[in-house]
Each structure stands twice: as structure tokens, then as C-alpha cells.
């Protein structure tokens, strides 16, 4: 929670500082690219390390490294440095250390919690993140009006420090119990470790299906959210920044409701829950096709699509923790994040191709139909899995 609050401070401060420095929307759009590249390069490394060594030490090390990065950015802001390349480099390093932190956190949860509590724990984490994302900007705006903008960078550093202190208070051992956990990690051993993660997915067909259907929808989701929402807000009668804020606000409220439900729900059919989430996203996007003329439908569609988000992400992570073997949780999680990043980058590329060439209503329509087809295909796969399971049980 503390790190999430700090991240919101950092994002607000960075976007506003660079907007004032560059006056370029293109520059701001480039900020996400270094983090994506870092994820592609380092998620697998983070997964291997999380499975071999203490996830708590990895999380502590990643947080300390992020403290150094955000302090560096804060110092640049204090000194008035505006060279964009420095900020891109900082984003890359933050992406690197996040790629080490997140697999370790996923492994740590499995190490300290009973199996039946993992789903609720992931739901609580998601609820915390989404609550902070909704409430923090208002408080941050008031804080930014009272103190220099650079102060927010140092607030983020302080939040990571608090995160480190909390991690040190965890008394439960999170040392990975693997055969090679004390051996030196060489390049050859790293390749073998990655190979075991890939073999796990090849052998565990259901887990591979969860990862595939849990990420394939992001091929259209990212462009629909990042491009479709702003264009729809602009096309709505007397649309302006407040209209976009309301659309995203309703989507965020839907996210929070979905997270609250998932933090209390108990389920074992992970793929089915994921498909229900994509179906809700599809229904929301199809409603948004009429949003330009009927505003209340646009807000309803945004909220409905938002509810579906947690129903996709939370079961995916929980399935990894439950279905993957203890020695491969971090690596399988890293592969999942690579798939997410890959489809996200493809979606961003599609957005660049689409931008301004089709009416926004068609973007929502195409995305809704794609997610509907994805859901139907997934339900057929789910039905076949159930049939094969019953046949195996009967035999």
C-alpha cells in the first residue's frame, strides 16, 4: 500500500514536470516504452532468481534500488534538469527493478500463505492498488499545490523505505527450497532454469491455457483504453478533459467493485472466471459504441468493463501460484508477464496504425466482438477440459 501511494506521487510529478519541460504529448507517450523493454529483458531473470533465492531479500534489494532511482530523478527536478534521455533511463531502471520485485512477491505469497487463501490475498492486493489509484490523485493534487513538485519524488523514495521496513518485519521464512538454491547461477544454469519453466507449461496444458486466455485479450484492451476512451470523450457532446476523467473514473469504480468481489470469492475454475471477465469487458465495450450519443450508456459501459478487469488478472496469478510446482512459480509468473508485455506492445502498435483512421465507435465494436469471440473459444476449451476430466475420472 505504501509503495502504491508513492508510485502515484511519482507518476503525477513526472508527467507534470515533463509536460512543463517538453510541452510534447509525444514525449509523454514514450515514457512507457523503457519499462516495457526492461520487462521483456529482465522478467525471466527475476523469475529465476525468485525461485532460487530468498524472495524477501530480492524484494528488499529491488526497493532499495528503486529508492536510489527516484532520489536521482528528484535531484534532477530540484536542479531543473530537463534532458529527456535521463528520465527515459530512469524509467528503464525502474522497470528493471520492478521486474525483479513482482515475481519475488508472487513467490513470497505462496511461501507464507495456505493454498486456500491465495485467491483472497491476491484480491486484497488488487483492491488496495485500485483504491489507492482512485483516491490518491486528489490528495496528491492538494500536496503538489502546497510543496515544490520535486518533493513528490522524495515522498516516493520514503514510501519504498517504509516498504523495506515492513518486509524486514516478516518473520516467516521465505527461502526457496529448491535443489540448486545454494549453487552459483551461471549462464548455463540460467538457461536450464528457463527450460524447466517452459517444460512446466508444456506439461501443464491447463496452466498454459490460463496464461494464453488471460493475456490474449490485451491485444485489443490497451488500444481501446488508451486511445478509445480519449477519442470517445472528445466526440461526446461538449466533451472535454472532465468527460475523460469521468469515463476513467467509472472504469476505476468498476475495477474496485470487481476487486472487492474477488477478495471474498472462492473458486477453482480459474479459466472460467477469466473468460467471464473478458465477457464483461466485451459487453462494456459494445455498450460504449453508443456512448457518443447516450452518455449514461458510456458511463455504464465503462463501469461494466472495469468490473471485468480483476476477474482476469487475479485468477491468472492465483492459478500460477496454485497450479505451478514450487520450483517454477517465479519463472511461470515471469513468462505470464512477458506474454502481457508482448500483447500490450502489439496493442500499442495497432493503436498507432488505427489512430484517426476509423470512427471511435468502430474501435469499441471491433474490440467487443474480438473479446466475445475469445470468450466463446475459451468456453469451448473449458467445456472440452471438463469432458476430458470426467472421462478420465470414469475410466
C-alpha positions as CSV (number, residue, x, y, z in Angstrom):
1,X,0.0,0.0,0.0
2,X,2.7,2.5,0.9
3,X,4.7,1.7,-2.3
4,X,1.5,2.2,-4.3
5,X,0.9,5.6,-2.8
6,X,4.5,6.6,-3.5
7,X,4.2,5.4,-7.1
8,X,1.1,7.6,-7.6
9,X,3.1,10.6,-6.3
10,X,6.0,9.7,-8.7
11,X,3.7,9.3,-11.8
12,X,1.9,12.6,-11.1
13,X,5.1,14.5,-10.5
14,X,6.9,13.0,-13.5
15,X,4.1,13.6,-16.0
16,X,3.6,17.2,-14.9
17,X,7.3,18.1,-14.7
18,X,8.0,16.7,-18.2
19,X,4.9,18.3,-19.6
20,X,6.1,21.7,-18.4
21,X,9.6,20.9,-19.7
22,X,8.9,19.4,-23.1
23,X,5.3,20.7,-24.0
24,X,5.1,17.5,-26.0
25,X,2.5,14.8,-25.9
26,X,4.7,12.6,-28.0
27,X,7.4,12.7,-25.3
28,X,5.0,11.7,-22.6
29,X,3.7,8.8,-24.7
30,X,7.3,7.5,-24.9
31,X,7.7,7.1,-21.1
32,X,6.1,3.7,-21.0
33,X,8.4,2.2,-23.6
34,X,11.6,1.8,-21.5
35,X,9.6,0.0,-18.8
36,X,8.2,-2.4,-21.4
37,X,11.7,-3.1,-22.8
38,X,13.1,-3.6,-19.3
39,X,10.3,-6.1,-18.6
40,X,11.0,-8.1,-21.8
41,X,14.7,-8.3,-20.9
42,X,14.5,-8.9,-17.1
43,X,11.2,-10.6,-16.2
44,X,12.7,-14.1,-16.8
45,X,15.8,-13.2,-14.8
46,X,13.5,-12.1,-11.9
47,X,11.5,-15.3,-12.2
48,X,14.7,-17.5,-12.0
49,X,16.1,-15.5,-9.0
50,X,12.7,-15.7,-7.2
51,X,12.6,-19.4,-7.5
52,X,16.3,-19.9,-6.4
53,X,16.8,-17.4,-3.6
54,X,15.0,-15.6,-0.8
55,X,12.1,-13.6,-2.3
56,X,12.2,-11.3,0.7
57,X,15.8,-10.3,0.0
58,X,15.0,-9.8,-3.7
59,X,12.1,-7.5,-2.8
60,X,14.2,-5.6,-0.3
61,X,17.0,-5.2,-2.8
62,X,14.6,-4.1,-5.6
63,X,13.0,-1.5,-3.3
64,X,16.4,-0.1,-2.2
65,X,17.5,0.2,-5.9
66,X,14.2,2.0,-6.7
67,X,14.8,4.4,-3.8
68,X,18.1,5.4,-5.5
69,X,16.5,5.9,-8.8
70,X,13.6,8.1,-7.6
71,X,16.0,10.2,-5.5
72,X,18.1,10.7,-8.6
73,X,15.0,11.8,-10.5
74,X,14.1,14.1,-7.6
75,X,17.5,15.7,-7.6
76,X,17.2,16.3,-11.4
77,X,13.9,18.0,-10.8
78,X,15.4,20.2,-8.0
79,X,18.3,21.2,-10.3
80,X,15.9,21.9,-13.2
81,X,17.5,19.3,-15.5
82,X,15.2,18.7,-18.4
83,X,17.2,16.3,-20.7
84,X,14.5,13.8,-21.6
85,X,17.0,11.0,-22.1
86,X,17.9,11.0,-18.4
87,X,14.2,10.4,-17.5
88,X,13.9,7.6,-20.1
89,X,16.9,5.9,-18.5
90,X,15.3,6.3,-15.0
91,X,12.1,4.7,-16.3
92,X,14.2,1.8,-17.7
93,X,15.9,1.1,-14.4
94,X,12.6,1.3,-12.5
95,X,11.3,-1.3,-15.0
96,X,14.3,-3.5,-14.3
97,X,13.8,-3.5,-10.5
98,X,10.1,-3.9,-10.8
99,X,10.8,-7.0,-13.0
100,X,12.8,-8.4,-10.1
101,X,10.2,-7.4,-7.4
102,X,7.0,-8.7,-8.8
103,X,8.0,-12.4,-9.4
104,X,9.5,-12.4,-5.9
105,X,6.3,-11.1,-4.4
106,X,4.3,-13.7,-6.2
107,X,6.6,-16.5,-4.8
108,X,6.6,-14.9,-1.3
109,X,2.8,-15.0,-1.1
110,X,2.8,-18.7,-1.9
111,X,5.5,-19.3,0.7
112,X,3.7,-17.7,3.6
113,X,0.0,-18.4,3.0
114,X,-2.1,-21.5,2.9
115,X,-3.2,-22.5,-0.6
116,X,-6.8,-21.8,0.0
117,X,-6.1,-18.1,1.0
118,X,-4.0,-17.2,-2.1
119,X,-7.0,-16.1,-4.1
120,X,-8.3,-13.8,-1.4
121,X,-4.8,-12.4,-0.8
122,X,-4.3,-11.6,-4.4
123,X,-7.8,-9.9,-4.4
124,X,-6.8,-7.8,-1.4
125,X,-3.6,-6.7,-3.1
126,X,-5.5,-5.7,-6.2
127,X,-8.2,-3.9,-4.1
128,X,-5.5,-1.9,-2.3
129,X,-3.9,-1.0,-5.6
130,X,-7.1,0.2,-7.2
131,X,-8.3,2.0,-4.1
132,X,-5.1,4.0,-4.0
133,X,-5.2,4.7,-7.7
134,X,-8.7,6.2,-7.3
135,X,-8.2,8.2,-4.1
136,X,-4.5,9.2,-4.2
137,X,-4.7,11.7,-7.1
138,X,-7.0,14.1,-5.2
139,X,-4.7,14.1,-2.2
140,X,-1.6,14.4,-4.3
141,X,-3.1,17.4,-6.2
142,X,-3.5,19.2,-2.9
143,X,0.0,18.3,-1.8
144,X,1.5,19.4,-5.1
145,X,-0.1,22.8,-4.6
146,X,1.5,23.3,-1.2
147,X,5.1,22.0,-1.8
148,X,7.6,22.0,-4.6
149,X,6.8,19.4,-7.3
150,X,10.2,17.7,-6.7
151,X,9.1,16.8,-3.1
152,X,6.8,14.2,-4.5
153,X,9.7,12.2,-5.9
154,X,11.2,12.1,-2.4
155,X,7.8,11.0,-1.0
156,X,8.0,8.1,-3.3
157,X,11.5,7.2,-2.0
158,X,10.2,7.4,1.5
159,X,7.3,5.0,0.6
160,X,9.8,2.4,-0.7
161,X,11.8,2.8,2.5
162,X,8.6,2.0,4.5
163,X,8.1,-1.0,2.2
164,X,11.5,-2.3,3.1
165,X,10.9,-1.9,6.8
166,X,7.7,-3.8,6.6
167,X,9.4,-6.6,4.6
168,X,12.0,-6.9,7.4
169,X,9.3,-7.4,10.0
170,X,8.1,-10.6,8.2
171,X,9.4,-13.4,10.5
172,X,8.2,-16.3,8.3
173,X,11.0,-17.9,6.3
174,X,10.6,-17.3,2.6
175,X,13.8,-19.1,1.5
176,X,13.1,-21.2,-1.6
177,X,13.5,-24.9,-1.0
178,X,15.0,-26.0,-4.4
179,X,17.7,-28.5,-5.1
180,X,20.1,-25.9,-6.6
181,X,19.1,-22.9,-4.4
182,X,22.6,-22.6,-3.0
183,X,24.6,-23.2,-6.2
184,X,26.1,-20.4,-8.3
185,X,23.8,-19.1,-11.0
186,X,25.8,-19.5,-14.2
187,X,24.6,-18.7,-17.8
188,X,24.1,-22.4,-18.4
189,X,22.2,-22.9,-15.2
190,X,20.0,-19.9,-16.1
191,X,19.1,-21.4,-19.4
192,X,18.3,-24.7,-17.7
193,X,16.1,-23.0,-15.2
194,X,14.2,-21.2,-18.0
195,X,13.9,-24.6,-19.7
196,X,12.2,-26.1,-16.7
197,X,9.7,-23.3,-16.6
198,X,8.9,-23.8,-20.3
199,X,8.6,-27.6,-19.8
200,X,6.2,-26.9,-16.9
201,X,3.9,-25.1,-19.2
202,X,4.2,-27.7,-21.9
203,X,3.3,-30.4,-19.4
204,X,0.6,-28.5,-17.7
205,X,-1.8,-27.7,-20.5
206,X,-4.4,-26.1,-18.3
207,X,-2.0,-23.6,-16.8
208,X,-0.8,-22.7,-20.4
209,X,-4.5,-22.1,-21.3
210,X,-4.9,-19.9,-18.3
211,X,-1.9,-17.8,-19.3
212,X,-2.9,-17.6,-23.0
213,X,-6.6,-16.6,-22.5
214,X,-5.6,-14.4,-19.6
215,X,-3.4,-12.3,-21.8
216,X,-4.7,-12.6,-25.4
217,X,-7.4,-10.1,-24.8
218,X,-4.8,-7.4,-24.0
219,X,-4.2,-7.3,-27.8
220,X,-7.3,-5.0,-28.1
221,X,-7.7,-3.8,-24.5
222,X,-4.7,-1.5,-24.3
223,X,-5.5,0.4,-27.5
224,X,-9.2,0.6,-26.6
225,X,-8.5,2.1,-23.2
226,X,-5.6,4.4,-24.1
227,X,-6.9,5.6,-27.4
228,X,-10.6,4.7,-27.4
229,X,-11.5,6.4,-24.2
230,X,-9.9,9.8,-25.0
231,X,-11.4,9.9,-28.5
232,X,-14.8,8.9,-27.2
233,X,-14.6,11.7,-24.6
234,X,-13.7,14.1,-27.3
235,X,-16.7,13.0,-29.5
236,X,-19.2,13.3,-26.7
237,X,-21.2,16.5,-26.8
238,X,-19.2,19.3,-25.2
239,X,-16.6,16.7,-24.4
240,X,-13.5,17.8,-22.5
241,X,-11.0,16.7,-20.0
242,X,-13.6,16.3,-17.3
243,X,-15.6,13.9,-19.6
244,X,-12.5,11.7,-20.0
245,X,-11.9,11.9,-16.2
246,X,-15.5,10.7,-15.6
247,X,-15.1,7.8,-18.1
248,X,-11.9,6.6,-16.5
249,X,-13.4,7.2,-13.0
250,X,-16.4,4.9,-13.8
251,X,-13.9,2.3,-15.2
252,X,-11.9,2.6,-11.9
253,X,-15.0,2.2,-9.8
254,X,-15.9,-0.9,-11.8
255,X,-12.3,-2.2,-11.2
256,X,-12.7,-1.6,-7.4
257,X,-16.0,-3.4,-7.3
258,X,-14.5,-6.4,-9.2
259,X,-11.6,-6.5,-6.8
260,X,-13.8,-6.3,-3.7
261,X,-15.8,-9.2,-5.1
262,X,-12.7,-11.3,-5.9
263,X,-11.2,-10.7,-2.4
264,X,-14.2,-12.6,-1.0
265,X,-14.8,-15.1,-3.7
266,X,-13.8,-18.8,-3.6
267,X,-13.3,-20.5,-7.0
268,X,-11.2,-23.3,-8.5
269,X,-12.2,-23.0,-12.2
270,X,-9.7,-20.2,-13.0
271,X,-10.1,-20.2,-16.7
272,X,-13.9,-19.9,-16.4
273,X,-13.6,-16.8,-14.2
274,X,-11.1,-15.3,-16.6
275,X,-13.5,-15.8,-19.5
276,X,-16.3,-14.2,-17.5
277,X,-14.0,-11.2,-17.0
278,X,-13.3,-10.9,-20.7
279,X,-17.1,-11.2,-21.5
280,X,-17.8,-8.3,-19.1
281,X,-15.1,-6.3,-20.9
282,X,-16.7,-7.2,-24.2
283,X,-20.2,-6.2,-23.1
284,X,-18.8,-2.9,-21.7
285,X,-17.0,-2.1,-24.9
286,X,-20.1,-2.9,-27.0
287,X,-22.2,-0.5,-24.8
288,X,-19.5,2.2,-25.4
289,X,-20.3,2.1,-29.1
290,X,-23.4,4.1,-28.3
291,X,-21.7,6.3,-25.8
292,X,-21.2,9.4,-28.1
293,X,-25.0,10.0,-28.2
294,X,-26.1,8.4,-24.9
295,X,-23.7,9.5,-22.2
296,X,-25.2,7.4,-19.4
297,X,-24.6,4.3,-21.6
298,X,-21.0,5.3,-22.0
299,X,-20.5,5.6,-18.2
300,X,-22.4,2.3,-17.6
301,X,-20.3,0.5,-20.3
302,X,-17.0,1.9,-18.7
303,X,-18.0,0.6,-15.3
304,X,-19.1,-2.8,-16.6
305,X,-15.8,-3.2,-18.5
306,X,-14.0,-2.1,-15.3
307,X,-15.6,-4.9,-13.3
308,X,-14.1,-7.5,-15.7
309,X,-10.5,-6.4,-15.2
310,X,-9.9,-8.0,-11.7
311,X,-11.7,-11.2,-12.8
312,X,-8.9,-11.6,-15.4
313,X,-5.8,-10.6,-13.6
314,X,-6.4,-12.1,-10.1
315,X,-7.3,-15.7,-11.2
316,X,-4.3,-15.7,-13.6
317,X,-1.8,-15.0,-10.7
318,X,-3.6,-17.4,-8.4
319,X,-3.6,-20.2,-10.9
320,X,0.2,-19.7,-11.3
321,X,0.7,-20.0,-7.5
322,X,-1.6,-23.0,-7.2
323,X,-1.0,-25.0,-10.4
324,X,2.7,-24.4,-10.9
325,X,5.2,-26.5,-8.9
326,X,7.0,-24.7,-6.1
327,X,10.3,-24.6,-8.0
328,X,8.7,-22.8,-11.0
329,X,6.2,-20.3,-9.7
330,X,8.5,-17.3,-10.3
331,X,9.5,-18.5,-13.8
332,X,5.9,-19.2,-14.9
333,X,4.9,-15.8,-13.5
334,X,7.7,-14.2,-15.5
335,X,6.5,-15.9,-18.6
336,X,3.0,-14.6,-17.9
337,X,4.3,-11.1,-17.7
338,X,6.3,-11.5,-20.9
339,X,3.1,-12.5,-22.7
340,X,1.3,-9.5,-21.2
341,X,4.0,-7.1,-22.3
342,X,4.2,-8.7,-25.8
343,X,0.4,-8.3,-26.4
344,X,0.5,-4.9,-24.8
345,X,3.2,-3.7,-27.2
346,X,1.2,-5.2,-30.2
347,X,-1.9,-3.4,-29.0
348,X,0.1,-0.1,-28.8
349,X,1.3,-0.6,-32.3
350,X,-2.3,-1.3,-33.5
351,X,-3.2,2.0,-31.8
352,X,-0.6,3.9,-33.8
353,X,-2.0,2.3,-37.0
354,X,-5.6,2.9,-36.1
355,X,-5.2,6.4,-34.7
356,X,-7.7,8.7,-36.5
357,X,-8.4,6.3,-39.4
358,X,-11.7,4.8,-38.1
359,X,-14.5,6.2,-36.0
360,X,-14.0,5.5,-32.4
361,X,-17.3,3.6,-32.3
362,X,-15.8,1.1,-34.7
363,X,-12.8,0.6,-32.4
364,X,-15.1,-0.3,-29.5
365,X,-17.2,-2.5,-31.8
366,X,-14.2,-4.5,-33.1
367,X,-12.7,-4.8,-29.7
368,X,-16.0,-6.0,-28.2
369,X,-16.5,-8.6,-30.9
370,X,-12.9,-9.8,-30.6
371,X,-13.3,-10.3,-26.9
372,X,-16.7,-12.0,-27.4
373,X,-15.1,-14.5,-29.9
374,X,-12.2,-15.0,-27.4
375,X,-14.7,-15.8,-24.7
376,X,-16.7,-18.3,-26.9
377,X,-13.4,-20.0,-27.9
378,X,-12.3,-20.2,-24.3
379,X,-15.6,-21.6,-23.2
380,X,-15.3,-24.4,-25.8
381,X,-11.9,-25.2,-24.5
382,X,-13.2,-25.1,-20.9
383,X,-16.0,-27.5,-21.8
384,X,-13.6,-29.9,-23.5
385,X,-11.4,-29.8,-20.4
386,X,-14.3,-30.7,-18.2
387,X,-15.4,-33.5,-20.6
388,X,-11.9,-35.0,-20.6
389,X,-11.7,-34.8,-16.8
390,X,-15.0,-36.6,-16.4
391,X,-13.9,-39.3,-18.9
392,X,-10.6,-39.8,-17.1
393,X,-12.5,-40.0,-13.7
394,X,-15.0,-42.5,-15.1
395,X,-12.1,-44.6,-16.5
